[in-house]
Amino acid sequence: MMKPLSKLLDLLFPPTCPVCGTATTENGMLCAACFPTFDWISDPKCACCGYPFPANIDLGPRPLCPTCAAGNNVLDWCRSACVYDDASKSVMLPFKHADALKYRDIMTRAMINSLRELVVGARGNAPAGGFPAAPTSVDMVLPVPLANRRLFHRGYNQAALLARPIARHLRVPMDTTSVRRSYRRDMGHMTFAQRRENIRGVFRVVAKENVRGRAILLVDDVMTSGATFAELCRVLKRAGARAVYGVTFCRVVKAI
């Protein structure tokens, strides 16, 4: 029933690129001109956190960035679709702050693609090789919570909008009730040390039975310093989570 309805909607409202308005073959797609303007993350990248390495160097099949090699990784495993730059910022910021929900489909499509290792693993075919391997299972998807005060002013949690299609694709539940977030001032212009201090103690697990023993995939729009993921991982592990993974649309990349 959905396919005929989808075709009818495409006839009435032809699919277009949400960035420039050029006609496309289906909704949620970038046109051929806009797609290469994004700095998509591909191999070589850190096998644990997904940090991109220069394309012209060979680091072996499962390289690690210095942070993960030292055991200081924020999460057990993480991926991002693209680098935070002018192109990704022009999509992510309006989606996050200005009700530009037309960008959700291209963001989630890219995020799902960045999780292809996880999807393979979830079907029982984990990649060969030593640590760190891609996750072999995910039990639930958890969008990074918003404080009620910020949710009231914004009207929606952008992470939850991104998480729902991802959970549907992975065929696992999405949880929006087990973790609560207190209000803190915005971290947009803070240093890493300030972000880490500001986020400390902001999350609280209110339903430990929902996270105990689970492998949890966190979803957010952007990873800047990793402080939010790190704090959320800390409280989830303390509540008994078996593993905590993450995915974002974009991430800040600085020279190692």
Order of alpha helices (4+ residues) and beta strands (2+ residues): alpha-alpha-beta-alpha-alpha-alpha-beta-alpha-alpha-beta-alpha-beta-alpha-beta-alpha-beta
